[in-house]
Amino acid sequence: MKERKVAYLLDDLRKAGLIDEDDQGIRPHNWHVRQYKSDVSTGRVRRFRQRRGNVSSTVSQTPPETEYRVTEEARKKDAAPNGATASPPSIEKQLYDRATEVLGKGSGGLTTKLVKAKGGNIPLARAAIEMASTKSSPREFIGAIVRGLEAPQGSPII
């Protein structure tokens, strides 16, 4: 666009109260209020993986569903009273546990619908839950996938 047209459009947006301008530049109105620190999942994913003993140097990658590493601390913590080690949870249990972390209590039904929408493919459902963890409204995001609609905020549906 030509600079003159951009200036005209920005002026209209300013008058409508849709953008704010300060010494740092131009941004959508109340941008700092809408951009929560919790929208960034990197720290949350890192803590989750440390609890599970599946620590990767690249935090943004979802660990493969076929492997589950357990640290010595986790083995001791999960050990049965007689000293036997508990076996790692199934990928389905991991999915439902993670869904509860991301979507909150009472998310079992929504998670079941998500699995059905993904044709019973647990890793695909888990990927959708991980994507939802980066959204400001994870339940809304998963609900859109279940309904087969375009995901909120123009995000592609996994």
PyRosetta script that sets phi, psi and omega in degrees:
from pyrosetta import init, pose_from_sequence

init()
pose = pose_from_sequence("MKERKVAYLLDDLRKAGLIDEDDQGIRPHNWHVRQYKSDVSTGRVRRFRQRRGNVSSTVSQTPPETEYRVTEEARKKDAAPNGATASPPSIEKQLYDRATEVLGKGSGGLTTKLVKAKGGNIPLARAAIEMASTKSSPREFIGAIVRGLEAPQGSPII")
pose.set_psi(1, 154.3)
pose.set_omega(1, 175.7)
pose.set_phi(2, -75.4)
pose.set_psi(2, 150.5)
pose.set_omega(2, -176.9)
pose.set_phi(3, -57.5)
pose.set_psi(3, -38.4)
pose.set_omega(3, -179.0)
pose.set_phi(4, -63.9)
pose.set_psi(4, -41.8)
pose.set_omega(4, 179.2)
pose.set_phi(5, -65.7)
pose.set_psi(5, -42.3)
pose.set_omega(5, 178.6)
pose.set_phi(6, -61.6)
pose.set_psi(6, -45.3)
pose.set_omega(6, 179.2)
pose.set_phi(7, -59.9)
pose.set_psi(7, -40.7)
pose.set_omega(7, 179.0)
pose.set_phi(8, -63.9)
pose.set_psi(8, -46.4)
pose.set_omega(8, -179.5)
pose.set_phi(9, -65.8)
pose.set_psi(9, -41.4)
pose.set_omega(9, 178.0)
pose.set_phi(10, -63.0)
pose.set_psi(10, -38.4)
pose.set_omega(10, 177.8)
pose.set_phi(11, -62.4)
pose.set_psi(11, -42.9)
pose.set_omega(11, 176.7)
pose.set_phi(12, -61.5)
pose.set_psi(12, -42.6)
pose.set_omega(12, 179.6)
pose.set_phi(13, -65.5)
pose.set_psi(13, -39.1)
pose.set_omega(13, 177.6)
pose.set_phi(14, -62.0)
pose.set_psi(14, -47.5)
pose.set_omega(14, -179.6)
pose.set_phi(15, -62.1)
pose.set_psi(15, -34.0)
pose.set_omega(15, 180.0)
pose.set_phi(16, -79.3)
pose.set_psi(16, -6.4)
pose.set_omega(16, 179.5)
pose.set_phi(17, 77.6)
pose.set_psi(17, 20.5)
pose.set_omega(17, -177.2)
pose.set_phi(18, -93.5)
pose.set_psi(18, -16.9)
pose.set_omega(18, 176.4)
pose.set_phi(19, -132.8)
pose.set_psi(19, 153.0)
pose.set_omega(19, 177.0)
pose.set_phi(20, -117.7)
pose.set_psi(20, 150.1)
pose.set_omega(20, 178.4)
pose.set_phi(21, -130.6)
pose.set_psi(21, 133.0)
pose.set_omega(21, 175.9)
pose.set_phi(22, -141.6)
pose.set_psi(22, -167.6)
pose.set_omega(22, -176.9)
pose.set_phi(23, -66.5)
pose.set_psi(23, -15.5)
pose.set_omega(23, 179.1)
pose.set_phi(24, -92.8)
pose.set_psi(24, -12.0)
pose.set_omega(24, 178.2)
pose.set_phi(25, 132.9)
pose.set_psi(25, -157.3)
pose.set_omega(25, -176.9)
pose.set_phi(26, -110.8)
pose.set_psi(26, 137.1)
pose.set_omega(26, 177.5)
pose.set_phi(27, -151.2)
pose.set_psi(27, 162.6)
pose.set_omega(27, 177.6)
pose.set_phi(28, -56.6)
pose.set_psi(28, 148.8)
pose.set_omega(28, -179.2)
pose.set_phi(29, -54.2)
pose.set_psi(29, 132.1)
pose.set_omega(29, 179.9)
pose.set_phi(30, 56.8)
pose.set_psi(30, 33.5)
pose.set_omega(30, -178.3)
pose.set_phi(31, -55.6)
pose.set_psi(31, -42.9)
pose.set_omega(31, -178.5)
pose.set_phi(32, -63.5)
pose.set_psi(32, -27.3)
pose.set_omega(32, 178.1)
pose.set_phi(33, -76.7)
pose.set_psi(33, -36.9)
pose.set_omega(33, -176.2)
pose.set_phi(34, -80.0)
pose.set_psi(34, -21.1)
pose.set_omega(34, -177.1)
pose.set_phi(35, -98.5)
pose.set_psi(35, 86.6)
pose.set_omega(35, -178.9)
pose.set_phi(36, -76.3)
pose.set_psi(36, 148.0)
pose.set_omega(36, 176.3)
pose.set_phi(37, -64.2)
pose.set_psi(37, -27.7)
pose.set_omega(37, -179.5)
pose.set_phi(38, -69.4)
pose.set_psi(38, -11.2)
pose.set_omega(38, 177.8)
pose.set_phi(39, -69.7)
pose.set_psi(39, -16.9)
pose.set_omega(39, 178.9)
pose.set_phi(40, -92.2)
pose.set_psi(40, 119.6)
pose.set_omega(40, -173.2)
pose.set_phi(41, -92.2)
pose.set_psi(41, -6.3)
pose.set_omega(41, -172.7)
pose.set_phi(42, -54.9)
pose.set_psi(42, -50.6)
pose.set_omega(42, -179.9)
pose.set_phi(43, -64.4)
pose.set_psi(43, -41.4)
pose.set_omega(43, -179.8)
pose.set_phi(44, -64.1)
pose.set_psi(44, -42.1)
pose.set_omega(44, 179.4)
pose.set_phi(45, -66.2)
pose.set_psi(45, -41.8)
pose.set_omega(45, 179.3)
pose.set_phi(46, -60.4)
pose.set_psi(46, -46.1)
pose.set_omega(46, 179.0)
pose.set_phi(47, -63.2)
pose.set_psi(47, -41.1)
pose.set_omega(47, 179.0)
pose.set_phi(48, -60.5)
pose.set_psi(48, -46.6)
pose.set_omega(48, -178.1)
pose.set_phi(49, -68.0)
pose.set_psi(49, -34.2)
pose.set_omega(49, 176.8)
pose.set_phi(50, -66.0)
pose.set_psi(50, -39.6)
pose.set_omega(50, 176.7)
pose.set_phi(51, -63.2)
pose.set_psi(51, -36.7)
pose.set_omega(51, -177.8)
pose.set_phi(52, -84.7)
pose.set_psi(52, -10.2)
pose.set_omega(52, -179.4)
pose.set_phi(53, 77.9)
pose.set_psi(53, 14.1)
pose.set_omega(53, -179.6)
pose.set_phi(54, -112.2)
pose.set_psi(54, 76.2)
pose.set_omega(54, -174.1)
pose.set_phi(55, -95.7)
pose.set_psi(55, 127.0)
pose.set_omega(55, -179.8)
pose.set_phi(56, -119.4)
pose.set_psi(56, 149.3)
pose.set_omega(56, 178.2)
pose.set_phi(57, -70.7)
pose.set_psi(57, -25.0)
pose.set_omega(57, 178.2)
pose.set_phi(58, -102.7)
pose.set_psi(58, 101.1)
pose.set_omega(58, -173.7)
pose.set_phi(59, -67.9)
pose.set_psi(59, -25.9)
pose.set_omega(59, -174.6)
pose.set_phi(60, -78.2)
pose.set_psi(60, -6.2)
pose.set_omega(60, -179.2)
pose.set_phi(61, -93.3)
pose.set_psi(61, 138.0)
pose.set_omega(61, 174.7)
pose.set_phi(62, -80.2)
pose.set_psi(62, 132.6)
pose.set_omega(62, -178.2)
pose.set_phi(63, -66.0)
pose.set_psi(63, 150.5)
pose.set_omega(63, 178.0)
pose.set_phi(64, -59.1)
pose.set_psi(64, 139.5)
pose.set_omega(64, -177.6)
pose.set_phi(65, -73.0)
pose.set_psi(65, -15.6)
pose.set_omega(65, -175.5)
pose.set_phi(66, -86.5)
pose.set_psi(66, -9.4)
pose.set_omega(66, 179.9)
pose.set_phi(67, -128.1)
pose.set_psi(67, 145.8)
pose.set_omega(67, -178.5)
pose.set_phi(68, -141.9)
pose.set_psi(68, 107.3)
pose.set_omega(68, 179.9)
pose.set_phi(69, -92.7)
pose.set_psi(69, 140.4)
pose.set_omega(69, 179.4)
pose.set_phi(70, -122.3)
pose.set_psi(70, 125.6)
pose.set_omega(70, 178.9)
pose.set_phi(71, -75.6)
pose.set_psi(71, 164.5)
pose.set_omega(71, 179.3)
pose.set_phi(72, -60.2)
pose.set_psi(72, -39.2)
pose.set_omega(72, 178.4)
pose.set_phi(73, -62.7)
pose.set_psi(73, -42.6)
pose.set_omega(73, 179.9)
pose.set_phi(74, -66.0)
pose.set_psi(74, -36.7)
pose.set_omega(74, 177.6)
pose.set_phi(75, -61.7)
pose.set_psi(75, -44.4)
pose.set_omega(75, -179.8)
pose.set_phi(76, -65.0)
pose.set_psi(76, -42.0)
pose.set_omega(76, -178.7)
pose.set_phi(77, -65.5)
pose.set_psi(77, -39.4)
pose.set_omega(77, -177.4)
pose.set_phi(78, -89.4)
pose.set_psi(78, 0.2)
pose.set_omega(78, -176.9)
pose.set_phi(79, -64.8)
pose.set_psi(79, 142.9)
pose.set_omega(79, 176.6)
pose.set_phi(80, -70.4)
pose.set_psi(80, 160.3)
pose.set_omega(80, -177.5)
pose.set_phi(81, -53.7)
pose.set_psi(81, -31.6)
pose.set_omega(81, -178.8)
pose.set_phi(82, -82.4)
pose.set_psi(82, 3.7)
pose.set_omega(82, 177.8)
pose.set_phi(83, 95.7)
pose.set_psi(83, -7.2)
pose.set_omega(83, 177.9)
pose.set_phi(84, -70.8)
pose.set_psi(84, 149.2)
pose.set_omega(84, 179.7)
pose.set_phi(85, -88.8)
pose.set_psi(85, 138.0)
pose.set_omega(85, 177.2)
pose.set_phi(86, -74.0)
pose.set_psi(86, 144.6)
pose.set_omega(86, 178.6)
pose.set_phi(87, -78.1)
pose.set_psi(87, 152.2)
pose.set_omega(87, -178.6)
pose.set_phi(88, -63.6)
pose.set_psi(88, 149.4)
pose.set_omega(88, -179.7)
pose.set_phi(89, -67.9)
pose.set_psi(89, 153.3)
pose.set_omega(89, 177.9)
pose.set_phi(90, -66.9)
pose.set_psi(90, 162.7)
pose.set_omega(90, 179.5)
pose.set_phi(91, -65.1)
pose.set_psi(91, -28.4)
pose.set_omega(91, 177.1)
pose.set_phi(92, -67.5)
pose.set_psi(92, -43.1)
pose.set_omega(92, 178.2)
pose.set_phi(93, -65.2)
pose.set_psi(93, -39.8)
pose.set_omega(93, 177.6)
pose.set_phi(94, -60.3)
pose.set_psi(94, -40.5)
pose.set_omega(94, 178.4)
pose.set_phi(95, -60.4)
pose.set_psi(95, -50.2)
pose.set_omega(95, -177.5)
pose.set_phi(96, -66.7)
pose.set_psi(96, -36.9)
pose.set_omega(96, 176.7)
pose.set_phi(97, -63.6)
pose.set_psi(97, -45.6)
pose.set_omega(97, -179.4)
pose.set_phi(98, -66.7)
pose.set_psi(98, -39.1)
pose.set_omega(98, 178.6)
pose.set_phi(99, -60.9)
pose.set_psi(99, -39.1)
pose.set_omega(99, 177.8)
pose.set_phi(100, -64.0)
pose.set_psi(100, -39.9)
pose.set_omega(100, 178.0)
pose.set_phi(101, -63.3)
pose.set_psi(101, -42.8)
pose.set_omega(101, -174.3)
pose.set_phi(102, -82.7)
pose.set_psi(102, -44.0)
pose.set_omega(102, -172.6)
pose.set_phi(103, -97.7)
pose.set_psi(103, -15.2)
pose.set_omega(103, 179.6)
pose.set_phi(104, 96.7)
pose.set_psi(104, 173.3)
pose.set_omega(104, -180.0)
pose.set_phi(105, -62.0)
pose.set_psi(105, 151.5)
pose.set_omega(105, 178.6)
pose.set_phi(106, 77.2)
pose.set_psi(106, 21.9)
pose.set_omega(106, -178.1)
pose.set_phi(107, -96.7)
pose.set_psi(107, 4.9)
pose.set_omega(107, -176.9)
pose.set_phi(108, -59.4)
pose.set_psi(108, -44.0)
pose.set_omega(108, -180.0)
pose.set_phi(109, -64.3)
pose.set_psi(109, -42.5)
pose.set_omega(109, 179.0)
pose.set_phi(110, -64.8)
pose.set_psi(110, -38.8)
pose.set_omega(110, 179.0)
pose.set_phi(111, -65.9)
pose.set_psi(111, -40.8)
pose.set_omega(111, 177.3)
pose.set_phi(112, -61.3)
pose.set_psi(112, -42.1)
pose.set_omega(112, 177.7)
pose.set_phi(113, -64.6)
pose.set_psi(113, -37.3)
pose.set_omega(113, 178.3)
pose.set_phi(114, -63.0)
pose.set_psi(114, -45.7)
pose.set_omega(114, 179.0)
pose.set_phi(115, -59.2)
pose.set_psi(115, -43.0)
pose.set_omega(115, 178.9)
pose.set_phi(116, -62.7)
pose.set_psi(116, -43.1)
pose.set_omega(116, 179.3)
pose.set_phi(117, -63.3)
pose.set_psi(117, -26.1)
pose.set_omega(117, 179.1)
pose.set_phi(118, -93.9)
pose.set_psi(118, 15.8)
pose.set_omega(118, 176.5)
pose.set_phi(119, 67.5)
pose.set_psi(119, 27.1)
pose.set_omega(119, 179.7)
pose.set_phi(120, 81.5)
pose.set_psi(120, 5.1)
pose.set_omega(120, -177.5)
pose.set_phi(121, -83.7)
pose.set_psi(121, 101.4)
pose.set_omega(121, -177.0)
pose.set_phi(122, -61.5)
pose.set_psi(122, -46.3)
pose.set_omega(122, 178.6)
pose.set_phi(123, -59.4)
pose.set_psi(123, -36.4)
pose.set_omega(123, 177.1)
pose.set_phi(124, -67.1)
pose.set_psi(124, -40.2)
pose.set_omega(124, 177.4)
pose.set_phi(125, -63.6)
pose.set_psi(125, -39.9)
pose.set_omega(125, 179.3)
pose.set_phi(126, -64.6)
pose.set_psi(126, -39.7)
pose.set_omega(126, 178.1)
pose.set_phi(127, -62.2)
pose.set_psi(127, -39.1)
pose.set_omega(127, 178.2)
pose.set_phi(128, -65.0)
pose.set_psi(128, -39.9)
pose.set_omega(128, 177.7)
pose.set_phi(129, -63.6)
pose.set_psi(129, -42.2)
pose.set_omega(129, 178.8)
pose.set_phi(130, -64.1)
pose.set_psi(130, -39.9)
pose.set_omega(130, 176.9)
pose.set_phi(131, -63.3)
pose.set_psi(131, -42.1)
pose.set_omega(131, 180.0)
pose.set_phi(132, -61.7)
pose.set_psi(132, -31.9)
pose.set_omega(132, -178.8)
pose.set_phi(133, -64.3)
pose.set_psi(133, -16.4)
pose.set_omega(133, 179.4)
pose.set_phi(134, -93.5)
pose.set_psi(134, -4.5)
pose.set_omega(134, -175.4)
pose.set_phi(135, -94.9)
pose.set_psi(135, 156.3)
pose.set_omega(135, 177.5)
pose.set_phi(136, -75.1)
pose.set_psi(136, -23.1)
pose.set_omega(136, 177.6)
pose.set_phi(137, -129.8)
pose.set_psi(137, 77.5)
pose.set_omega(137, -175.2)
pose.set_phi(138, -59.5)
pose.set_psi(138, -39.2)
pose.set_omega(138, -179.6)
pose.set_phi(139, -64.5)
pose.set_psi(139, -39.4)
pose.set_omega(139, 178.6)
pose.set_phi(140, -64.0)
pose.set_psi(140, -41.1)
pose.set_omega(140, 179.3)
pose.set_phi(141, -61.1)
pose.set_psi(141, -49.2)
pose.set_omega(141, -179.9)
pose.set_phi(142, -66.5)
pose.set_psi(142, -38.7)
pose.set_omega(142, 177.3)
pose.set_phi(143, -58.9)
pose.set_psi(143, -39.3)
pose.set_omega(143, 178.5)
pose.set_phi(144, -65.5)
pose.set_psi(144, -39.1)
pose.set_omega(144, 178.0)
pose.set_phi(145, -64.5)
pose.set_psi(145, -45.0)
pose.set_omega(145, -179.1)
pose.set_phi(146, -61.5)
pose.set_psi(146, -40.0)
pose.set_omega(146, 179.7)
pose.set_phi(147, -77.6)
pose.set_psi(147, -9.2)
pose.set_omega(147, 179.4)
pose.set_phi(148, 77.8)
pose.set_psi(148, 20.4)
pose.set_omega(148, -179.7)
pose.set_phi(149, -93.6)
pose.set_psi(149, 168.6)
pose.set_omega(149, 172.8)
pose.set_phi(150, -65.3)
pose.set_psi(150, 138.1)
pose.set_omega(150, -178.9)
pose.set_phi(151, -64.2)
pose.set_psi(151, 153.7)
pose.set_omega(151, 178.6)
pose.set_phi(152, -58.2)
pose.set_psi(152, 153.9)
pose.set_omega(152, 175.3)
pose.set_phi(153, 61.6)
pose.set_psi(153, 27.3)
pose.set_omega(153, 175.9)
pose.set_phi(154, 69.1)
pose.set_psi(154, 12.7)
pose.set_omega(154, 178.8)
pose.set_phi(155, -73.3)
pose.set_psi(155, 143.2)
pose.set_omega(155, 177.5)
pose.set_phi(156, -69.6)
pose.set_psi(156, 146.3)
pose.set_omega(156, 176.4)
pose.set_phi(157, -81.1)
pose.set_psi(157, 132.7)
pose.set_omega(157, -179.3)
pose.set_phi(158, -77.8)
pose.dump_pdb("model.pdb")
